[in-house]
Amino acid sequence: MPARRGGYFNLSATSLWHGAVAPRAKTVVVEVDPALPHINGIDNGLHISQVDCVIEDGACLQIGIGAMPNTVCSLLLESGVRNLGIHTEMLTDGIIDLYKAGIATGSAKSLHPGKLVCSFGLGSKATYDAIHGNPDISCQPIDMTNLPQNIIQNDRLTAIKNTTQMDLQGQASSESDGHRQISGTGGQLRFIRSAYASKGGKSVLCMSSVYERSGVRRSRIVLNLTPGNVVTSPRSDMMYVVTEYGLVNFKGKSIPERAKAMISVAHPDFRDDLEREARTSGLIPRSFR
């Protein structure tokens, strides 16, 4: 339950051992669910002073193109989150799945509440059937959906994007393979910047740690970007980076700390080489631990 008068989070119908464990925990995270009943009792609550982090539903999502963001949507279906909003460039199958499941309602949105806002849709016939004549869908010109002044009006905006290569300083290349253009710039940088500027917002850049070419496995995390690769999102704008090996937050980190963080989410088979390259190049000083 949300914190009530006196600053207490009610534990609802799950008092059990929670009150005893919380004071002994290194980190206490409270997930707020307004749908749960408030139940009176003895020590059936946690004071806000005991809590390190509060997670509330009602985040507004921006989902990028690709299999990775759609996978995130499929996981959200099973996560228990609710009342998500949508303000995105591309309307995908994954977003429509959230909508059909009653999870993406837009009820908590500040801008266009109750509407799934997009500039274009691309997906399966099931998606086209779902959006056909649907009053909950608002398709708008890109100079409205991607305008930072509009994007940041949505509180708790969470931008989930995909990338193909990152260097140890946090630069992301999401649109080229060397001098060969493989995609457009899209709205990646605008949404990354706008998400950070949104009240309670965050940006998340996802990628698999490795890829395979001509039977050879290669790391997507490298000391230097492939020559000719375009920087889609600069290091100064990077926030969360996620691979299958973890999540790191770049905000407030020095260059050596960023390099260490990137190495920590690289595939284990490449970490030693990346560490060696980073120290040899001076990116990580030899005295830095």
C-alpha positions as CSV (number, residue, x, y, z in Angstrom):
1,M,0.0,0.0,0.0
2,P,1.2,3.6,-0.6
3,A,2.5,5.4,2.5
4,R,-0.3,6.9,4.6
5,R,-0.5,9.5,7.4
6,G,2.5,9.1,9.6
7,G,4.7,7.8,6.7
8,Y,3.9,4.1,7.1
9,F,3.6,1.6,4.3
10,N,1.0,-0.9,5.2
11,L,2.0,-4.5,4.7
12,S,-1.6,-5.5,3.8
13,A,-2.3,-9.2,4.3
14,T,1.4,-10.3,4.4
15,S,2.7,-9.3,7.8
16,L,4.4,-12.7,8.5
17,W,8.2,-12.0,9.0
18,H,8.5,-8.8,7.0
19,G,8.6,-6.5,10.0
20,A,11.4,-8.6,11.6
21,V,13.5,-8.9,8.5
22,A,13.4,-5.3,7.3
23,P,15.5,-3.8,10.1
24,R,18.2,-6.4,9.4
25,A,18.3,-6.0,5.7
26,K,21.1,-4.1,4.0
27,T,18.6,-2.7,1.5
28,V,14.8,-2.4,1.8
29,V,12.8,-2.0,-1.4
30,V,9.0,-1.4,-1.2
31,E,6.8,-2.1,-4.2
32,V,3.6,-0.1,-3.9
33,D,0.3,-1.7,-5.0
34,P,-2.7,0.6,-4.5
35,A,-5.0,-2.4,-5.3
36,L,-4.1,-4.2,-2.1
37,P,-6.3,-3.7,1.0
38,H,-5.2,-1.7,4.0
39,I,-5.3,-4.0,7.0
40,N,-5.0,-2.9,10.7
41,G,-2.9,-4.9,13.0
42,I,0.2,-4.9,15.3
43,D,3.5,-3.9,13.6
44,N,1.8,-4.3,10.2
45,G,3.7,-1.5,8.5
46,L,7.1,-0.1,7.6
47,H,8.0,3.5,8.2
48,I,9.4,5.4,5.3
49,S,12.6,6.0,7.2
50,Q,13.3,2.3,7.1
51,V,13.0,2.2,3.3
52,D,15.8,2.7,0.8
53,C,13.8,2.5,-2.4
54,V,10.1,2.8,-3.4
55,I,8.8,1.2,-6.6
56,E,5.5,2.5,-7.9
57,D,3.6,1.2,-10.9
58,G,2.3,3.7,-13.5
59,A,5.6,4.2,-15.3
60,C,5.4,5.5,-18.9
61,L,7.2,3.3,-21.4
62,Q,9.0,4.0,-24.6
63,I,10.0,0.8,-26.3
64,G,12.5,0.7,-29.2
65,I,12.7,-1.5,-32.2
66,G,14.1,-5.1,-32.2
67,A,13.7,-8.4,-30.5
68,M,15.2,-7.3,-27.2
69,P,12.6,-4.6,-26.3
70,N,9.8,-7.0,-27.3
71,T,11.3,-9.6,-25.0
72,V,11.2,-7.0,-22.2
73,C,7.5,-6.5,-22.9
74,S,6.9,-10.3,-22.6
75,L,8.6,-10.3,-19.2
76,L,6.5,-7.4,-18.1
77,L,3.5,-9.5,-18.8
78,E,4.5,-11.8,-15.9
79,S,6.0,-9.2,-13.6
80,G,2.8,-8.0,-11.8
81,V,3.2,-4.3,-12.9
82,R,0.1,-2.4,-13.8
83,N,-1.2,0.9,-15.1
84,L,1.7,1.4,-17.5
85,G,1.6,4.3,-19.9
86,I,2.9,4.3,-23.5
87,H,4.5,7.2,-25.2
88,T,6.7,5.8,-28.0
89,E,7.9,6.3,-31.5
90,M,7.1,2.8,-32.7
91,L,4.1,0.8,-31.6
92,T,5.1,-2.9,-31.4
93,D,3.6,-6.3,-30.9
94,G,5.0,-6.4,-27.4
95,I,3.3,-3.1,-26.5
96,I,-0.1,-4.3,-27.8
97,D,0.3,-7.5,-25.8
98,L,0.7,-5.3,-22.6
99,Y,-2.4,-3.4,-23.7
100,K,-4.5,-6.5,-24.4
101,A,-3.5,-7.9,-21.0
102,G,-4.8,-4.7,-19.2
103,I,-1.3,-3.7,-18.1
104,A,-0.8,-0.7,-20.4
105,T,-3.8,1.4,-19.5
106,G,-2.2,4.9,-19.5
107,S,-4.3,5.9,-16.5
108,A,-1.3,7.4,-14.7
109,K,0.0,9.4,-17.6
110,S,0.3,13.2,-17.4
111,L,0.2,13.8,-21.1
112,H,-2.7,12.2,-23.1
113,P,-3.9,10.0,-20.2
114,G,-5.5,6.8,-21.2
115,K,-3.9,6.9,-24.7
116,L,-1.2,4.8,-26.2
117,V,0.7,7.4,-28.1
118,C,2.9,6.5,-31.1
119,S,4.1,7.9,-34.4
120,F,3.8,4.6,-36.3
121,G,3.0,1.0,-35.8
122,L,4.7,-2.1,-37.2
123,G,3.9,-5.6,-36.3
124,S,1.7,-8.6,-36.8
125,K,-1.9,-8.8,-38.1
126,A,-3.0,-9.3,-34.5
127,T,-1.5,-5.9,-33.7
128,Y,-3.2,-4.2,-36.7
129,D,-6.5,-5.8,-35.7
130,A,-6.1,-4.5,-32.2
131,I,-5.4,-0.9,-33.2
132,H,-8.0,-0.8,-36.0
133,G,-10.5,1.9,-35.0
134,N,-9.3,1.7,-31.4
135,P,-10.0,5.0,-29.5
136,D,-7.2,4.1,-27.0
137,I,-4.6,4.6,-29.7
138,S,-3.3,8.1,-30.6
139,C,-1.0,8.1,-33.7
140,Q,0.7,11.5,-33.9
141,P,3.4,13.2,-36.1
142,I,6.9,12.5,-35.0
143,D,7.5,16.2,-34.2
144,M,4.9,15.6,-31.4
145,T,5.9,12.2,-30.1
146,N,9.7,12.8,-30.2
147,L,9.7,16.5,-29.1
148,P,11.6,16.5,-25.8
149,Q,9.3,19.2,-24.3
150,N,6.4,16.8,-24.9
151,I,8.2,13.6,-23.8
152,I,9.3,14.9,-20.4
153,Q,5.7,15.8,-19.5
154,N,5.2,12.1,-18.7
155,D,6.5,11.3,-15.2
156,R,8.5,8.1,-14.7
157,L,9.2,7.8,-18.4
158,T,11.3,4.7,-18.9
159,A,13.0,4.4,-22.3
160,I,14.1,0.9,-23.2
161,K,16.3,0.8,-26.3
162,N,18.5,-1.6,-28.1
163,T,22.1,-1.2,-29.3
164,T,24.7,-3.2,-31.3
165,Q,28.0,-2.1,-29.9
166,M,29.3,-0.1,-26.9
167,D,32.8,0.9,-25.9
168,L,34.2,1.0,-22.4
169,Q,33.5,4.7,-22.0
170,G,29.8,4.2,-22.6
171,Q,29.4,5.3,-26.2
172,A,26.7,3.4,-28.1
173,S,26.6,2.6,-31.8
174,S,23.1,1.5,-32.8
175,E,22.9,2.3,-36.5
176,S,26.0,1.3,-38.4
177,D,28.5,-1.5,-38.9
178,G,31.7,0.4,-39.7
179,H,30.9,2.7,-42.6
180,R,27.9,0.5,-43.6
181,Q,24.6,2.0,-42.4
182,I,22.3,-0.7,-41.1
183,S,19.6,1.4,-39.5
184,G,18.4,4.9,-38.9
185,T,19.2,7.1,-35.9
186,G,15.6,7.0,-34.9
187,G,14.5,8.5,-31.6
188,Q,17.1,6.8,-29.4
189,L,19.1,9.8,-28.2
190,R,16.0,12.0,-27.8
191,F,14.2,9.5,-25.6
192,I,17.4,8.7,-23.6
193,R,17.8,12.4,-22.8
194,S,14.1,13.0,-22.2
195,A,13.8,9.9,-19.9
196,Y,16.5,11.2,-17.7
197,A,14.9,14.7,-17.6
198,S,11.5,13.2,-16.8
199,K,10.5,13.2,-13.1
200,G,11.4,9.8,-11.8
201,G,12.4,8.7,-15.3
202,K,15.3,6.5,-16.5
203,S,16.8,5.2,-19.7
204,V,17.8,1.6,-20.2
205,L,20.1,0.5,-23.1
206,C,19.9,-3.3,-23.7
207,M,22.1,-5.6,-25.7
208,S,23.3,-9.2,-25.8
209,S,27.0,-9.4,-24.7
210,V,28.1,-11.3,-27.8
211,Y,27.3,-11.9,-31.4
212,E,28.5,-14.4,-34.0
213,R,29.9,-13.7,-37.4
214,S,31.3,-16.4,-39.8
215,G,31.3,-18.9,-37.0
216,V,33.4,-16.6,-34.7
217,R,31.9,-15.2,-31.5
218,R,32.7,-11.6,-30.8
219,S,32.0,-9.2,-27.9
220,R,29.6,-6.3,-28.4
221,I,31.5,-4.5,-25.6
222,V,34.8,-3.3,-26.9
223,L,37.7,-0.9,-26.0
224,N,37.1,1.2,-29.1
225,L,34.1,1.2,-31.5
226,T,34.6,-0.4,-34.9
227,P,36.3,2.2,-37.1
228,G,33.6,4.1,-39.0
229,N,30.9,3.3,-36.5
230,V,28.5,6.1,-35.8
231,V,28.0,7.2,-32.2
232,T,24.2,7.2,-31.8
233,S,24.2,7.9,-28.0
234,P,27.2,9.6,-26.4
235,R,28.7,8.6,-23.1
236,S,27.5,11.8,-21.4
237,D,23.9,10.7,-21.8
238,M,24.2,7.1,-20.8
239,M,22.3,5.9,-17.7
240,Y,21.5,2.1,-17.3
241,V,23.2,-0.5,-19.5
242,V,21.9,-4.1,-19.4
243,T,23.2,-7.4,-20.8
244,E,22.4,-10.9,-19.8
245,Y,25.2,-10.6,-17.2
246,G,23.8,-7.7,-15.2
247,L,22.9,-4.0,-15.0
248,V,25.1,-1.0,-14.4
249,N,24.3,2.7,-13.9
250,F,26.7,5.2,-15.6
251,K,25.5,8.3,-13.9
252,G,28.1,9.9,-11.7
253,K,30.9,7.5,-12.6
254,S,34.4,8.5,-13.6
255,I,35.9,7.1,-16.8
256,P,37.8,4.2,-15.0
257,E,34.6,3.4,-13.1
258,R,32.6,3.3,-16.3
259,A,35.2,1.0,-17.9
260,K,35.0,-1.4,-14.9
261,A,31.2,-1.3,-15.0
262,M,31.1,-2.2,-18.7
263,I,33.6,-5.0,-18.3
264,S,31.4,-6.4,-15.4
265,V,28.5,-6.9,-17.8
266,A,30.6,-8.3,-20.7
267,H,30.7,-12.0,-21.5
268,P,33.0,-13.7,-19.0
269,D,35.2,-15.0,-21.9
270,F,36.1,-11.5,-22.9
271,R,36.5,-9.7,-19.5
272,D,40.2,-10.5,-19.0
273,D,41.1,-9.2,-22.4
274,L,39.0,-6.1,-22.0
275,E,40.6,-5.4,-18.6
276,R,44.1,-5.8,-20.0
277,E,43.3,-3.5,-23.0
278,A,41.8,-0.9,-20.8
279,R,44.8,-0.8,-18.5
280,T,47.4,-0.9,-21.4
281,S,45.6,2.0,-23.1
282,G,45.5,4.0,-19.9
283,L,41.7,4.1,-19.8
284,I,42.0,2.4,-16.4
285,P,45.1,3.5,-14.5
286,R,47.3,0.7,-13.3
287,S,46.8,1.9,-9.7
288,F,42.9,1.8,-10.0
289,R,41.2,-1.1,-8.3
